[in-house]
Amino acid sequence: MIKIGAHMQISGGIENVPENTLNIGANSFQVFVHSPRTWSVKEPDKESVEKFIKNVSGLNFKKENMLVHSGYLINLASPKEESWEKSFTLFSEEIKIACMYGIKYYNFHPGSHLGEGKEYGSDKIARSIDLFFKDNEDKDIFLLLENVASKGNTIGGTMSELGEIIKKSSFGDRVGITYDTCHGFDSGYDIRDREDTERLLSEIDKYIGIDKLKMIHLNDSKFDLSAGKDRHEFIGKGFIGDSGFRNFLSFDKFLNTTMILETPGDDDAHSEDIRHIKEDILKC
């Protein structure tokens, strides 16, 4: 059975996410633990945590199939000290909340070096990871760097850039990656082509280690290869298309990794995307 799900809303209560996930034909999910466009975050109440953990257990969700996505404002590569401090504080608080809910994986974008250079940015991110774990080694958390669309001053558009961050961290054994198909396509990884998909796998293994690929964000792209736009589209409706995903998922490593949809729309739209993947792309 494939492991597939979607980014789920928590507005109705995070404790309802496991059941809502099953209702869309999924067995995996991703959530924010607060509004992702704000700096403010508060500790969840005890009742919410207890209900969530009870529902996760009762509905047989596994730790490798649940993911917290960071807020959008976090930039651990920032050379601006005030911005970095706010980012690190929010990063730390979100991870601690993920741990309270018993969610093992925490996904975040590497960030932007704002013109200081990729080496500066990767150093700053690695030091941030180390600073967190030095005070939180007991936390049951595994960090996932997400590849991003290559544009401007972003870090993490290539597997080598992600690998450099992990290599520089003293806690690299507790850091892996999420591969986003739209972002990768934006950065020149053409998963419509078998040879280029093999190149992607080879780069992940060479620079990161294939065992560190823990999650996939399964998204089509509104723009063509190497556009650097970061605009997600429904599965099969964008430039990757059904044939591209059929090729991508013909590789066992990708097929057997937990896949999370971040495509547009609500639960009904995600349910249709999941049906489409199962029935029309994988024909299972």
Long-range contacts (C-beta under 8 A, 24 or more apart in sequence): 1-27, 2-255, 2-256, 2-259, 2-278, 2-282, 2-284, 3-27, 3-28, 3-64, 3-65, 3-256, 3-257, 3-258, 3-259, 4-28, 4-218, 4-258, 4-259, 4-260, 4-261, 4-274, 4-277, 4-278, 5-29, 5-30, 5-65, 5-258, 5-259, 5-260, 5-261, 5-274, 6-30, 6-260, 6-261, 6-262, 6-263, 6-267, 6-270, 6-273, 6-274, 7-31, 7-69, 7-260, 7-261, 7-262, 8-267, 9-266, 9-267, 13-48, 13-51, 14-44, 14-48, 14-52, 14-101, 15-48, 15-51, 15-52, 15-55, 16-55, 17-52, 17-55, 18-52, 18-55, 18-56, 18-58, 18-59, 18-61, 19-55, 19-59, 20-267, 21-61, 22-59, 23-267, 23-271, 24-267, 24-268, 24-270, 24-271, 24-274, 25-271, 25-274, 25-275, 25-278, 26-270, 26-274, 27-61, 27-65, 28-61, 28-65, 28-66, 28-67, 28-258, 28-259, 28-260, 29-61, 29-65, 29-66, 29-67, 29-260, 30-66, 30-67, 30-68, 30-69, 30-107, 30-260, 30-262, 31-67, 31-68, 31-69, 31-103, 32-68, 32-69, 32-71, 33-68, 33-94, 33-97, 33-98, 33-101, 34-71, 34-94, 34-97, 35-71, 36-69, 36-70, 36-71, 36-72, 36-73, 37-71, 37-72, 37-73, 38-71, 38-73, 39-71, 39-73, 39-86, 39-90, 41-71, 41-90, 41-93, 41-94, 41-97, 43-97, 43-100, 44-97, 44-100, 44-101, 49-100, 49-101, 52-101, 52-102, 53-101, 53-102, 56-102, 63-102, 63-103, 63-104, 63-105, 64-104, 64-105, 64-214, 64-258, 65-258, 66-103, 66-104, 66-105, 67-103, 67-105, 67-106, 67-107, 67-144, 67-178, 67-215, 67-258, 67-260, 68-94, 68-95, 68-97, 68-98, 68-101, 68-103, 68-105, 68-106, 68-107, 69-107, 69-108, 70-94, 70-106, 70-107, 70-108, 70-109, 72-109, 74-108, 74-109, 74-111, 75-111, 75-112, 76-108, 76-110, 76-111, 76-124, 76-125, 76-128, 76-129, 77-110, 77-111, 77-112, 77-113, 77-114, 77-120, 77-121, 77-122, 77-124, 77-125, 77-155, 78-111, 78-112, 78-113, 78-114, 78-124, 79-113, 79-114, 79-116, 79-120, 79-124, 80-114, 84-124, 84-128, 87-111, 87-128, 88-128, 88-131, 88-132, 91-128, 91-132, 92-132, 92-136, 95-132, 95-136, 95-139, 95-141, 95-143, 96-136, 96-139, 98-141, 99-139, 99-140, 99-141, 104-140, 104-141, 104-142, 105-141, 105-142, 105-144, 105-214, 105-215, 106-141, 106-142, 106-143, 106-144, 107-144, 107-146, 107-178, 107-215, 108-143, 108-144, 108-145, 108-146, 109-145, 109-146, 109-148, 109-156, 110-145, 110-146, 110-148, 110-154, 110-155, 110-156, 110-161, 110-162, 110-165, 111-154, 111-155, 112-152, 112-153, 112-154, 112-155, 113-153, 113-155, 114-153, 115-153, 118-155, 118-161, 118-164, 121-153, 121-155, 122-155, 122-161, 122-164, 122-165, 122-168, 123-168, 125-155, 125-165, 126-165, 126-166, 126-168, 126-169, 129-165, 129-169, 129-171, 129-175, 130-169, 130-170, 130-171, 133-170, 133-171, 133-174, 141-174, 142-174, 142-175, 142-176, 142-214, 143-174, 143-175, 143-176, 144-175, 144-176, 144-177, 144-178, 144-214, 144-215, 145-175, 145-176, 145-177, 145-178, 146-177, 146-178, 146-179, 146-180, 146-183, 146-217, 147-177, 147-178, 147-179, 147-180, 147-183, 147-184, 147-187, 148-180, 148-183, 148-187, 148-230, 149-182, 149-183, 149-186, 149-187, 149-228, 149-229, 149-230, 150-186, 150-187, 150-188, 150-226, 150-228, 151-186, 151-228, 151-229, 151-230, 157-183, 157-186, 157-187, 158-187, 158-203, 159-200, 159-203, 159-204, 159-206, 159-207, 159-208, 160-203, 160-207, 162-207, 162-208, 163-206, 163-207, 163-208, 164-207, 166-208, 166-212, 175-212, 176-208, 176-211, 176-212, 176-213, 176-214, 177-204, 177-208, 177-212, 177-213, 177-214, 177-215, 178-214, 178-215, 178-216, 178-217, 179-204, 179-213, 179-215, 179-216, 179-217, 179-254, 180-216, 180-217, 180-219, 180-262, 181-216, 181-217, 181-218, 181-219, 181-220, 181-221, 181-240, 181-245, 181-248, 182-217, 182-219, 182-220, 182-221, 182-230, 182-231, 182-232, 182-233, 182-238, 182-240, 183-217, 183-219, 183-230, 185-221, 185-225, 185-239, 185-240, 186-221, 186-223, 186-226, 186-227, 186-228, 186-229, 186-230, 187-226, 187-228, 188-225, 188-226, 190-225, 191-240, 191-244, 191-245, 191-247, 191-248, 192-240, 192-241, 192-243, 192-244, 192-247, 193-247, 194-247, 197-247, 197-248, 197-251, 201-251, 201-253, 210-253, 213-253, 213-257, 214-257, 214-258, 215-257, 215-258, 215-259, 215-260, 216-254, 216-257, 216-258, 216-259, 216-260, 217-259, 217-260, 217-261, 217-262, 218-245, 218-259, 218-260, 218-261, 218-262, 218-263, 218-277, 219-261, 219-262, 219-263, 220-245, 220-263, 232-262, 232-263, 232-264, 233-263, 233-264, 234-263, 234-264, 234-265, 234-269, 234-273, 235-261, 235-263, 235-273, 235-276, 235-277, 235-281, 236-276, 236-280, 236-281, 242-280, 242-281, 245-277, 245-281, 246-281, 246-282, 249-277, 249-281, 249-282, 255-282
